[in-house]
């Protein structure tokens, strides 16, 4: 399947966490190419409904509300051709400082909301032979200092969607896993009372890229049907080093991140 514009009825993409940062960049890129995009987010300020953009307010941690919204999207769409699991939170702190409440909420957003959506959209994506596109992180395949809970949630996503790929391949459904390194999407760096914040404001970020750059790389990988899409030079290098020597990666990560 290509992201190129279709002269027939536009195909539909659903993006969780689509109202800011990387989600906005992905949505805008797809709309420019003729896609109809359903944006799911808790805060939709500044987004207008149009023929090509359908914003729907949803608290992804409310299982009942999420199930209802997914059913609504399926009922109101001629097809579902792409689902992008982009919503996420991060926690930048050492393990002794991590609270149980923050740890569990992070998993609710990063992992359980994504897997619930994947189950809700299994049938329509089979019908369209579409694509699940999970946005994880370098932390989804490698350890990352000061982000144990975040890395755990992204490892969980990687395991789930990697396994889903094997199950859905006989149905003609693709599963892509995109792993950005550092994307500068949260310049204010504000955390909530639990110490959680949207990714993209880490002060130890290395070789950060813009949301627009990251979106272009991700959608290019999607167009090429790549199973794994490393996003950014740090992601590419980390993936290679982790395969060759996990111990060396651990040493290098601790040295570089702690010095930044």
N, C-alpha and C positions, 0 to 999 in steps of 0.2 A: 504494500500500500504506500502511496506517495502523499506527501503533504502538498503537492501541487494543486492548484485550483481546479475544481470540477465544474463543468458547465451545467451539470444537472443539479438536483437539489443538493445543497451543501451538506457535507458530512458533519457529524456532531462530536465534539470533544467535551469531556467533563473534567474540570480541574478543581481539586480541593485546595484550599488556601490560595485561591486564584485572584484575590483582591489586593495583593501587595507583593513587592519584591520580585522574586523569580516567577511566581505565579502570574503576575500581571504581564511580565515580559513574554512568557509562554503564550498567554491568551492573545496579546496584541499581535504576536508573530503569526499565530494560526489564523486570526481574523483577517490579517492582510493577505493571506493565501486562500481566503474564501471559505474558511471553516466557520461553522456556527458553534459558539463556545458557551457552555453552561458553567458559570463561576459559582462555586460554593465557598462561603466564608462567613465568619461571625460578624465582621464589620464591612459593610459594602458602601460606605460613604464615598461619594465621588463617582460611583459607577452608575451609568444609565442603561436602562433596558432598550434593546434594539432588535432588529431581525437577526443580527449576528452575535449579539451578546445578551445572555440571559442570567442576570445575577440573582442568586437565591440565598437568603440568609439561613445559616444553619450552624448550630453548635455541634461540632463533630463528636464531642464527648457525650452527647445525649443520644443514646442508642435508638430510642424510639423516634426521636425527631429525624435522625439520620436515615433510618429505614424509610420513613415517610417521604422524605425529600428524594431519595433514590427512586422510589416507586413513582413519584410525581414526574421525575425527569424521564424515566422510561416511558410512561404513559403519554407524555407530551412531545416525544421526539420520534421522528420517522425511523431513526436508527441511532445506535450508540456505536461510534467507530473507534473512539480512543478515550481512555480514562487515565488521567495523570494524577497520581497520588503525591501531591506536593506539600500539603500542610505539614508543618513541623514546628517544634520548639526545641530549644537547646538549654542546657544548664552548664555553665562554666564555673566549676568549683571542684575542690578536692573531695574525695569520698567521705571523709569525716564530717564535712559540712553539708552533705546531701541529706535532705529530709525525706522521710517516707512519702509524705504527701506530694512533694515535688516529683519524686521518682515515679510514682504511680500516674500522676497527671501527664507527665511527659510521655509515658507509654500509651496512655489513652489517646493522645493526639497523634503521635508518630506511628504507632503500630496498630492498635486496635481499631481506630477509625479507618485506616487504610485497608485492613483485612476485611472489615465489615462491608466497606464499599466494594471491594473486589468480589465478595460473595454476591452482593446485590446486583452487580453488573455482569455476572458470569453468562447468563442466558443471552442478553442482548449483544454482548461481544461475540459470542459464538454465532449468533444469527448473522452478524455483519462480517465475521472473520476479522475482527478488529484487534486492538492492541491494549494491553495493560502496560503502563509506563510508570514505574516506581522511581521517585526521586529519593535516593538514599544519601550517601556521603562517602568520603574517604573513610570516615569512621564506621561505615558499614562493612568494611572488609579488613580494617586495620585498627589497632588501638590508638587512642588519641589522649594525650595528657590533659588532665583537668576536665574530662568529659566522659567519665565512665558510664553514667546513665544514658547520655545521648548516644554513645557508641553502642551500648547494649541494645537500645531500641532500633538503631539502624542495622545492626547485625541481624536482629530478628526480622526486620523487613527483607533484608537480602535473602535470608533463609526461606522465608515464606514465598516470596515471588520467584526465587530460583526453583523451588519445588513446584509452584503453580505452572511454571513454564512447561515442565515435563507432562503435567496433567492436561494442559490445554492444547498442546501441539497437535494431537489427533483431531481436534476440532477446528484446526486452521487458525487458531488464535496465537498471536505473538505476545511475548512478555519481554519488555526491555527494562533494564535496571541502569539508571543514570547515577553516577557517583561524582558530584561536584567536590572540589576541594574547598577553597574559600571564595565565597561570592559576597560582594559588598552590598547587602540589601537592607541593613538596619543601622544606618550611620549614627543614630542617637544612642544606640546601645542600652536602651532602658529595659530593665528587668522588672517583673512584677514582684509582689510581696513574697512569692515562693522562690525567687531567684531564677525564674524561667523567662526566656525572651525568644523572639524569632531569631533564627540563625542569621549571621551576616554582619555582626558588629564586633567580632572577637578582636581584642587588642593584640593578640599574638598571631593574627592572620598573616600568611605568607603568600606573596604573589596573587593577591586577590583580583578577581575579575568582576566585571559589571554583570548585572542581571541579564542585560540584553545579549552580551557575549555568551553567557552560559546557556541561555535559551536557544540561541542559534546552534550551538554545539549539540545540545540535547536533541533538537528537532532534526538536525542533519543525521545524527545517529539513528533516530527513529525511522527516517526516510530510508536509510540503508539497512534497516531491519537488524541492527546490531543487538545482540543479547546483553552486552555490557558496554556502557558508554562512560569512560573516564572523562571528566570535565575539568580541563585546566592542566597545566604542566605538572603541578604538584600531585594531582590525582594519577596522572599517567606514570610519573616516576614512582610514587608510592605503591601502585599496583605491581609494577615490575620488581621493585625491591622486596616487597612482601612475598612474591612468588619465589624469588631466589634465596632470600635469607631473612626470615622473620626476626631473628635475633638482632641482625644488623639494623633492620628497620626500627626496632624498639629503641636501640641505642641512639640512632640518628634522630628519631622523632623527639625523644626526651631532650637531646642536646639542642636541637634547632628551636623547638617550641619554647623551651625554658629560657633561651637566650633572646627571644624576640620581644 
